[in-house]
Amino acid sequence: MKWKIPGTRRTRALGAGAVVTTAALVAGGVAVANSAGAAETAQTSTRAASYRTQLIEMRTAGAKGYFYTSSQAEFLRAQKQGWKFTGQVPGYVATTAVRGTVPVYRLRTKSGSTYLLSISTAERNKLTSSGHWVYEGVVGRIPLAAAADRARIYRVSKNGIGWRVMRTAQASAYVKAGWHLDGFMGYVWTHK
């Protein structure tokens, strides 16, 4: 499968690699998402949509969960450590604060390589204060209002498998297959 590398005109063939643990990924130098990481993917073009980049889904070590990034550098470091690209790109997120958007927070369980995305500050604070989750930063920003160039996204979960972010039709199929619908998250752009 070929994936357009955000911020470039190149494509890269993606294959399956050996899976590693979260500790190995962190030891391998994968930076966590933050506003600085998001800024590195932002382009300086004057085009109106130059602040958008792909939200990429990867499978974590031992297929224990799903990992999301909007940083090309973070994606490539994770791939080198053996994490697998799932082929899923829910859509495009903003890499800078844009009016009408909210931050998408990424959290990781302390006990393994399971991640979730949330737009709720209250949920983020509750999970981190539980002592079982680590807040890793903002992976991007998404709008909450519908528009012609946007697709609705939802978060779904399944005990023992993790949390995923997906568009409406895919989320419905997962719910029919036994996943729990955690709820509507917002919208992603369908193109850059």
Residue pairs with C-beta under 8 A, 6 or more apart in sequence:
1 13
1 14
1 85
1 87
2 11
2 12
2 13
2 14
3 11
3 12
3 14
3 56
3 85
3 89
4 10
4 11
4 54
5 11
5 12
5 72
5 76
6 41
6 53
6 54
6 56
6 70
6 71
6 72
6 75
7 41
7 43
7 53
7 72
8 72
14 79
14 85
14 87
16 84
17 79
17 82
17 83
17 84
18 82
19 59
19 60
19 61
19 62
19 63
19 82
19 83
19 84
20 28
20 61
20 81
20 82
20 83
21 61
21 62
21 113
22 60
22 61
22 108
22 112
22 113
24 61
24 81
24 82
25 61
25 78
25 81
25 83
25 113
28 77
28 80
28 81
29 77
30 74
30 77
30 78
30 81
31 37
31 71
31 73
31 74
31 77
32 106
32 136
32 137
33 69
33 70
33 71
33 74
33 106
33 136
33 137
33 138
33 139
34 136
34 137
34 138
35 137
35 138
37 71
37 73
37 74
37 137
38 70
38 71
38 95
38 96
38 138
38 139
38 140
39 95
39 96
40 71
40 73
41 53
41 70
41 71
41 72
41 73
41 95
42 50
42 51
42 53
42 95
42 96
43 50
43 51
44 50
49 189
49 191
49 192
51 94
51 95
51 96
51 98
52 92
52 93
52 94
52 95
52 189
52 192
53 70
53 71
53 72
53 92
53 93
53 95
53 140
53 192
54 70
54 89
54 91
54 92
54 93
55 68
55 69
55 70
55 89
55 90
55 91
55 92
55 93
55 104
55 139
55 140
55 165
55 188
56 68
56 69
56 70
56 75
56 85
56 88
56 89
57 66
57 67
57 68
57 85
57 86
57 88
57 89
57 90
57 164
57 165
58 66
58 67
58 68
58 69
58 75
58 78
58 79
58 83
58 84
58 85
58 86
59 65
59 66
59 67
59 83
59 84
59 85
59 86
60 66
60 67
60 83
60 113
60 114
60 115
60 162
61 82
61 83
61 112
61 113
62 113
64 112
64 113
64 114
64 162
65 109
65 112
65 113
65 114
65 115
65 161
65 162
65 163
66 86
66 115
66 162
66 163
66 164
67 78
67 83
67 113
67 115
68 106
68 115
68 117
68 139
68 165
69 75
69 78
69 139
70 93
70 95
70 139
70 140
71 139
75 85
79 85
88 164
88 166
90 151
90 153
90 165
90 166
90 167
90 188
91 150
91 151
91 153
91 167
91 187
91 188
91 189
91 190
92 188
92 189
92 190
92 191
92 192
93 104
93 139
93 140
93 141
93 142
93 188
93 189
94 101
94 140
94 141
94 142
94 143
95 140
95 141
96 141
97 141
98 141
98 143
100 143
100 144
100 145
101 141
101 142
101 143
101 144
102 119
102 141
102 142
102 143
102 144
102 186
103 119
103 138
103 140
103 141
104 117
104 118
104 119
104 138
104 139
104 140
104 141
104 142
104 185
104 186
105 117
105 118
105 119
105 120
105 121
105 124
105 135
105 137
105 138
105 139
106 115
106 116
106 117
106 135
106 136
106 137
106 138
106 139
107 115
107 116
107 117
107 118
107 124
107 127
107 128
107 133
107 134
107 135
107 136
108 114
108 115
108 133
108 134
108 136
109 115
109 132
109 133
109 134
110 131
110 132
110 133
110 134
111 132
114 162
114 163
115 136
115 162
115 163
116 155
116 157
116 162
116 163
117 139
117 155
117 163
117 165
117 185
118 124
118 127
118 155
118 185
119 142
119 185
119 186
124 135
127 133
127 135
128 134
128 135
142 153
142 185
142 186
142 187
142 188
143 150
143 186
143 187
143 189
144 186
144 187
145 187
146 152
146 187
147 187
149 189
149 190
149 191
150 187
150 188
150 189
150 190
151 167
151 168
151 187
151 188
151 190
152 167
152 168
152 184
152 186
152 187
153 165
153 166
153 167
153 171
153 184
153 185
153 186
153 187
153 188
154 165
154 166
154 167
154 168
154 171
154 181
154 182
154 183
154 184
154 185
155 163
155 164
155 165
155 182
155 183
155 185
156 163
156 164
156 166
156 171
156 174
156 175
156 179
156 180
156 181
156 182
157 163
157 164
157 179
157 180
157 182
158 174
158 178
158 179
158 180
161 179
163 182
164 174
164 179
165 185
166 174
167 188
171 181
175 181
